[in-house]
Amino acid sequence: MNVLVGCTTVNGSTCEIAEHIGARLAEAGVTVDVRPVTRVDRADGHDGFVLGSAVHHQAWLPAAKDFIRDNSTLLRFRPVWLFSVGMPGALRGPWKGPHARKNR
Ligand SMILES: Cc1cc2nc3c(=O)[nH]c(=O)nc-3n(C[C@H](O)[C@H](O)[C@H](O)COP(=O)(O)O)c2cc1C
């Protein structure tokens, strides 16, 4: 199986996590291609997908959403696993409070 581990990042941590995921899949015998989704030439060359994005303003980054939208027909018929990278402490308003209290 040939799996794309595609990432979208601003400061690098989402692609670092993608590298770790790719390494674990490779240990399990999976052929992996880890790269930013903006550098994927042909999505249809992959049998499965692990896709992750940093979260900004409670949403995936535009390039990650574009990749999903542009390849939605293909992704509907292949196994897909998604992950999000965020920092709840960065949230404003009611979402920040419970997290801050939990981690005191
Ligand atoms: C402008 C901005 C908005 C953010 N908004 C959120 C958010 O809504 N929710 C969240 O959990 N983290 C938020 N974060 C935190 C980032 O998701 C976090 O720093 C993440 O590690 C960034 O990943 P990256 O290093 O791959 O870019 C925000 C960060 C920035 C700079």
The ligand as a Gaussian input file, in Angstrom:
#p B3LYP/6-31G(d) Opt

LIG

0 1
 C       -3.394000      33.089000      13.874000
 C       -3.493000      31.800000      14.663000
 C       -4.737000      31.251000      14.938000
 C       -4.845000      30.054000      15.670000
 N       -6.074000      29.538000      15.922000
 C       -6.187000      28.375000      16.616000
 C       -7.455000      27.806000      16.879000
 O       -8.492000      28.327000      16.493000
 N       -7.514000      26.652000      17.582000
 C       -6.399000      26.022000      18.031000
 O       -6.525000      24.971000      18.680000
 N       -5.153000      26.515000      17.785000
 C       -5.042000      27.685000      17.093000
 N       -3.797000      28.209000      16.841000
 C       -2.609000      27.473000      17.288000
 C       -1.981000      26.663000      16.135000
 O       -2.883000      25.733000      15.594000
 C       -0.766000      25.931000      16.701000
 O        0.204000      26.900000      16.992000
 C       -0.228000      24.872000      15.771000
 O        0.787000      24.175000      16.445000
 C        0.363000      25.464000      14.518000
 O        0.851000      24.395000      13.737000
 P        2.025000      24.602000      12.682000
 O        3.313000      24.720000      13.470000
 O        2.006000      23.355000      11.845000
 O        1.736000      25.828000      11.876000
 C       -3.670000      29.401000      16.134000
 C       -2.419000      29.968000      15.836000
 C       -2.314000      31.141000      15.127000
 C       -0.952000      31.733000      14.843000

